[in-house]
Amino acid sequence: MFSSCEYSYDKSENSLTCPTSLGLPGALPTINERAIDFAIKFGLAVNGNINSSFSFARKHYFYPDLPKGYQISQYEKPIVTGGSIPIWWDNKKYNIDLTRAHLEEDAGKLTHNPSKNKSEVDFNRSGVPLIEIVTEPVMFHPEQARTFIQRIKQIVNYILISNAEMEQGKLRCDANISIKKKNSTKFGTKTEIKNINSFRNVQKAIESEIKRQHKLLMTGKPVKQATLTWNNEKNIAEVMRIKENADDYRYFPDPDLPPVKVDQKRIQSIKKSLPLLPFDLEDMWIKNHNFTSTEATTLSNTAEIASYFEKMTSVNTNPKDANKWITGELFRLFNEENKLFDSKKISPKDLSEIISLVNTEKITASSGKNILRKLFHSKSSLKTILKDGKYADDSRKVNIKEIVQSVLKENREEVSRFRNGEEKLLGYFIGKIMKVSGGKINHKKIIEVLNKELKKK
C-alpha cells in the first residue's frame, strides 16, 4: 500500500520484504495510486460516496506481526462512505447498508506452532493494500452474514480488483455480534470475532457466539466487550482480549502522508470502466425472463457464467432453455470432472446450436445431451460430431407404436397401477421406451402414442 514491495501468496517466508514493510527506522511511505483507483472502483460498484479528499491515520497497537507499532489506516476521513450491497436470502432481497469502506495496510502473518512451542512471523504480506468494508448493524441471521461475504467476493471478482480467495487470506471477515431482547431497540454488548477465513466458518463462528452470549445472559452473567478468535478444531470462539475500542488505538493523522485529493474526472473515468454487476444482472433477468431469484443468482455466480448466458441469448436462444442447459447439463459435466466452469470448453454458439436442434426436433433431448457430452470430452468439432447419423431423430424410421406396446406388455402390473390412479408411472414408461429406442425417439411423440395406448382397455 505504501511501498513498491512485491507480493505473492506462495513465496517462501520473509522473501518479499523491504524497509517499509518491515517498519525499519527512516523508511517513509509512498501511496500506491492503483490501490486508490481500486477503492474508488469498489465504492462506485456499491453506490457509495467517493470523498474527493481523504486522509490516512495511524492506528496504534502492539503485536509481533506489526513491527512499526502502528498500522496505517483511515479514521476520520475514509475514501468511501455509505453505499449498500443487495443480497438474496431466504428468497427475499435485502439491502445491506454500508457505513464506510477505507484503505489500510495489512499486517504480517503470525503462525502459532505448538509442536515447536513458539510463534513465527512472516512479513511477506506486511503492507499489502486492504479495503476494509464496514456495514451497519442490519444483519440478523448468521446465514445472512455468510451470503453477504460471498457477495463481496463476487463483486470484487466482477470488477477485477481481487480474486478474494479466503484460503489465501485475500478475503477475511471480522464479525461483530450482539444480542438483544425481542422488540427491544437497544443493542446488547458487542463482541468481535477476528479474521474468520472461510464462508462456512463465518456462519459457524457467529452461531457459536450467539449461543455463548445467550447462555451468559440466561444465567445472569454480563457479556463483556471482547475480541475473540475462531478455533476451527474446537468449533468455538475463544476470547483473545477484553474491552477494546477506538480510543485504545490512539488514532491520529499520519504526519508522513498528506491528505489526498481526487478530482471528478478521475472518478468518472473509473465509473465508465465498471461492468454490469451481479445484482444488476439478477434484477434484469428476473424482470425480463421471469427467472426466480435462485435461477438468477446461479447464473450470476461468476462473471464468466453470466457472460456465457448473455452470449447465448444474444443469438436468440430462449433464456429459459439456455438457463436449463447451462445450469443443468453443462454444470453436471464440469462437476463430474471436479472442475470450475470454463467458457472455452464449449462455446455458447455450439450449445445454442444443440438446443436449436432439439427444439426443432431434428434430434431428441437425449441425443442432445449425448452430443454435448461427446463435445465436452473430445477435441472434435460440433460439425464433425453431427455428421455421425446415429444422433438423428429416428422417430420416422421406427414403429413407435410397436415399441410402446412391447414395453406395456412387459410391464402389465405397472400398467394396471397407472390405470388405477398412479399417474407418476408415466415417467417410468417413458424411461423404458427411451432405453429400448436408444434415446433416439422424440419425447413428445412417445408421450402422444403412450397416452393413446394407456387409454385402451
Residue, then its C-alpha position, 0 to 999 in steps of 0.5 A: m500500500f505504501s511501498s513498491c514491495e512485491y507480493s505473492y501468496d506462495k513465496s517462501e517466508n520473509s522473501l518479499t520484504c523491504p524497509t517499509s514493510l518491515g517498519l525499519p527506522g527512516a523508511l517513509p511511505t509512498i501511496n500506491e495510486r492503483a490501490i486508490d483507483f481500486a477503492i474508488k472502483f469498489g465504492l462506485a460498484v456499491n453506490g457509495n460516496i467517493n470523498s474527493s479528499f481523504s486522509f490516512a491515520r495511524k492506528h496504534y497497537f502492539y503485536p509481533d506481526l506489526p513491527k512499526g507499532y502502528q498500522i496505517s489506516q483511515y479514521e476520520k476521513p475514509i475514501v468511501t462512505g455509505g453505499s449498500i450491497p443487495i443480497w438474496w436470502d431466504n428468497k427475499k432481497y435485502n439491502i445491506d447498508l454500508t457505513r464506510a469502506h477505507l484503505e489500510e495496510d495489512a499486517g504480517k502473518l503470525t503462525h502459532n506452532p505448538s509442536k515447536n512451542k513458539s510463534e513465527v512471523d512472516f512479513n511477506r504480506s506486511g503492507v499489502p493494500l486492504i479495503e476494509i468494508v464496514t456495514e451497519p448493524v442490519m444483519f440478523h441471521p448468521e446465514q445472512a452474514r455468510t451470503f453477504i461475504q460471498r457477495i463481496k467476493q463476487i463483486v470484487n471478482y466482477i470488477l477485477i480488483s481481487n480474486a478474494e480467495m479466503e484460503q489465501g487470506k485475500l478475503r477475511c471477515d471480522a464479525n461483530i455480534s450482539i444480542k438483544k431482547k425481542n422488540s427491544t431497540k437497544f443493542g446488547t454488548k458487542t463482541e468481535i470475532k477476528n479474521i474468520n477465513s472461510f464462508r462456512n466458518v463465518q456462519k459457524a463462528i457467529e452461531s457459536e457466539i450467539k449461543r455463548q452470549h445467550k447462555l451468559l445472559m440466561t444465567g445472569k452473567p454480563v457479556k463483556q466487550a471482547t475480541l475473540t478468535w475462531n478455533n476451527e478444531k474446537n468449533i468455538a470462539e475463544v476470547m483473545r482480549i477484553k474491552e477494546n475500542a477506538d480510543d485504545y488505538r490512539y488514532f491520529p493523522d499520519p504526519d508522513l502522508p498528506p491528505v489526498k485529493v481526487d478530482q471528478k474526472r478521475i472518478q468518472s473515468i473509473k465509473k465508465s470502466l465498471p461492468l454490469l454487476p451481479f445484482d444488476l444482472e439478477d434484477m434484469w433477468i428476473k424482470n425480463h425472463n421471469f427467472t426466480s431469484t435462485e435461477a438468477t443468482t446461479l447464473s450470476n455466480t461468476a462473471e464468466i457464467a453470466s457472460y456465457f448466458e448473455k452470449m447465448t441469448s444474444v443469438n436468440t436462444n430462449p433464456k429459459d432453455a439456455n438457463k436449463w442447459i447451462t445450469g443443468e447439463l453443462f454444470r453436471l459435466f464440469n462437476e463430474e470432472n471436479k472442475l470450475f466452469d470454463s467458457k472455452k470448453i464449449s462455446p455458447k454458439d455450439l450449445s445454442e446450436i444443440i438446443s436449436l436442434v432439439n427444439t426443432e426436433k431434428i434430434t431428441a433431448s437425449s441425443g442432445k445431451n449425448i452430443l454435448r457430452k461427446l463435445f465436452h470430452s473430445k477435441s472434435s468439432l460440433k460439425t464433425i460430431l453431427k455428421d455421425g447419423k446415429y444422433a438423428d431423430d429416428s422417430r420416422k424410421v421406427n414403429i413407435k407404436e410397436i415399441v410402446q406396446s412391447v414395453l406395456k406388455e412387459n410391464r402389465e402390473e405397472v400398467s394396471r397401477f397407472r390405470n388405477g390412479e398412479e399417474k407418476l408411472l408415466g415417467y417410468f414408461i417413458g424411461k423404458i421406451m427411451k432405453v429400448s429406442g436408444g434415446k433416439i425417439n422424440h419425447k413428445k411423440i412417445i408421450e402422444v402414442l403412450n397416452k393413446e395406448l394407456k387409454k385402451k382397455 
